[in-house]
Amino acid sequence: MKKVLALVGDYYHPSDYLKQALKMIIKNNYQLDIYSNHQEVDWEGLMKYDVLILATWGKINDPEDEAYWLDQYHEKKIDQFLAEGGKLFLVHSGTASYPKDGLFREIAGGHFIQHPEEHPQITVKAAADNSLTQGIKDFEITDEQYFMDVDPEVEIFLKAESDQFGESTAGWCKNYKKGKVIVLTPGHTLEVFEEEMMQKLINNILEL
């Protein structure tokens, strides 16, 4: 049985809906351990997990506070986890509010720039033909449309498009040392996670 550790929730994203979403989607052959506080996580024991999900930003408190929980200690633990073949899965705000000149930015292969205040209707569609997009058909959600800074060497497998704001990157993956990094930018509400194709995407990512 694969073991998944998830750290979820932040100032803008309540942990309750994220816990509900992940418990709804991640079943069957997975043991799921979910935390909403980085201090609850046994970072020294990270190697016993197959997948680390971060659905939380890198700051400790509110947007005006520049203190980060995602410091050099946690960056090194995540780096070691990937060096041993682990899988890092960043969901929505897991791409945001961490030091852009640090190791985590190198690991992630990109970061959040901004999203329009309005939540538009977005069409999400595959941008690559691989195991992550197997069985994925275009689907529509109402969500924050994240616009990202993405490194040129990553593989973009998912795009998002709205009439108001155009096209944006919605998912990418990369190899890092012996591990893998996968990013999925939708996920601001429970309704987004309830979409059938969104659930299939997440399960494809876990099976990668």
Residue, then its C-alpha position, 0 to 999 in steps of 0.5 A: m500500500k502506497k503512503v501519502l502525506a498531505l499538508v493542506g490549508d493556508y490563509y486563503h484556503p481553509s484546510d477543511y475543504l482540502k481534507q474533504a477533497l483528498k479523502m474523497i479522491i484518494k482511496n483504495n491502495y493508499q494510506l493518506d495522512i493529512y495535516s494542516n500545520h507544518q509543525e505536526v509533520d514528522w519531517e525526519g520520517l518523510m522517507k517512509y512516504d511515497v508521495l508528499i502533497l503540498a496544498t498550502w503556501g509557504k508562509i506561516n501567517d497572513p499575506e503581510d507577514e514575510a515569515y516562511w515555514l518553508d525554510q532551508y530545513h524543510e527545503k532540504k528534507i524535501d530535496q532528500f525525499l526526492a533524491e530517494g525517489g519520492k514524488l512531490f505533488l503541488v496543488h493550487s496554493g502549493t505553488a505560491s508564497y515561498p522564497k523565489d531564490g531558494l531551493f524549493r523554487e528550483i525543485a518546483g520548476g515554477h511558481f505562482i505569479q498572480h490570478p485575476e480577482e474574478h473567478p472565471q469559467i475555465t476550460v481545462k484541457a490536456a497539453a500532452d499525450n502521456s500517462l498523466t493525461q490518459g483518459i482526460k477529456d476537456f472539462e469546465i470549472t469555475d476557479e481562480q485562474y493561476f498565471m505561472d512562471v514556469d521553467p522551460e525544461v518542465e513538461i507542461f501537460l495541462k492548460a487552462e483557458s478562459d474567455q476573459f483572461g486567455e490561456s495559462t499553464a494548469g499542470w506540469c511535471k519534471n524529474y528531480k534527482k531520482g524523484k518526480v515533481i508534479v504541479l496542478t494549479p486548479g483547486h480553490t474550491l471543493e466543487v473543483f475537486e468534485e469534477e470527474m476529470m479533476q479526480k482522474l487527473i489526481n489519481n493519474i498523478l498518484e499512479l505516475 
